[in-house]
């Protein structure tokens, strides 16, 4: 089998993970039946199932499937690619860019950067703990750069070199429950003195996403709503700096500001919708008919039947970004239900699933798969993968960790594809991270391959991608996938 048409290897999942049409490309249950008939005709012995990343549209999903299929075929495997139309990444990125253009956002951002820099001991002598805070001129200069405050992040090494006395005093206040209230009082005084900020509140009241309050253009009413929100942003940032769970100076402030006042609800809603769809794919089709059946479950039922007739058939799984979530949900769906299906290889590319999800559905089912390999960026390169220049100088996985997951909690969510969350180093060196780390870093297993791999890296552990979205386009990574699938 050297050349395929789309219907022979692509399954498009529509609304709710069903066969219902939602775009230009449509798959029916009969198409899946024909797919398995084709497998039988051609004597398929190894089926590799691929799931593209989340937040991409139908066209991008189809292109990803068509791109990876030849590399699966080169390993003498039959490709099956799920296109699950989760969309809206570009819209999400554009919305963040538009938010940056709002004058109110910029004033709030500068205000927070200045006040938080004072609190955590970043002064004019950057990284040396002068405690004076960054000047307005310094902040303006940094915000003109595609990667603002990069030098601060480099020198402080994620809060490690900040003014110890400042951090200790903040930590002491937080331990006795006084820090957030203290910040609220201080910020109220500062905001009321800021004529420019009050003026912007009057002119741009609709920029504020008020929680439970009717929109009101009066500056006084807006101040009542804004002050506790600004204090909350500052508190959460400082809490993360204290615990060293920040994502760098600028990204952390932007993350908390977005979560509190701008895109938190819609961003988390989009991300949750994507995760819900990845779970719905595998829901039962009992009492469902026709196009209302769930595409993933229908495929699994057909796969189970095929393996029962051809028990020598091997199955492997490949998931890029949120595709790892779809795979975790697949394993959950067949737990104690479909014992006949086991997986030869599981390959994750920059996985966006939470470490807890990975532990729950893979580590607790070790007999379900023979081998696992993760390709992702080193933390150094992850930090250089700028999602939105000038405003969010971190990768998509950092945004997922800092904004889209764990909304409302004062720390970042643990994501499997972020090296900082799996390396078992402070502040992620406590018990919840141990099992995942020990499995991934087991001596000689090569279960984690960080980009860029060293020159001379062996076959199957090579990767050179420096962008989150490029792993399924990166030739060394694709060649590694082909090698892994070829292994007995």
Secondary structure, DSSP 8 states (H G I E B T S, - for coil): -----HHHHEEE--GGGBS---SS----HHHHHHHHHHHHHHT--EEEEEE--SS--HHHHHHHHHHHHHHHHTTT-EEEEEE-----HHHHHHHHHHHHH-HHHHHHHHHHHHHHHHHHT--SSTTS---S---HHHHHHHTTSTTTTHHHHHHHTTTTTS-HHHHHHHHHHHHTT-HHHHHHHHHHHHHHH-HHHHHHHHH-GGGS--SSS-----HHHHHHHHHHHHHHHHHHHHHHHHHT--S-HHHHHHHHHHHHHSSHHHHHHHHHHHHHHHHHTTS--TT--GGGSBHHHHHHHHHHHHHHHSTT-EEEEEEETTHHHHHHHHHHHHTTT-TT--EEEEEEES--SBHHHHHHHTGGGGGGEEEEEEEEE-HHHHHH--SBTTTB-S-HHHHIIIIISSTTSSS---BTT-HHHHS--TTS-SGGGHHHHHHHT-TT---EEEES--TT--TTS-----SGGGTTT-HHHHHHHHHHHH--
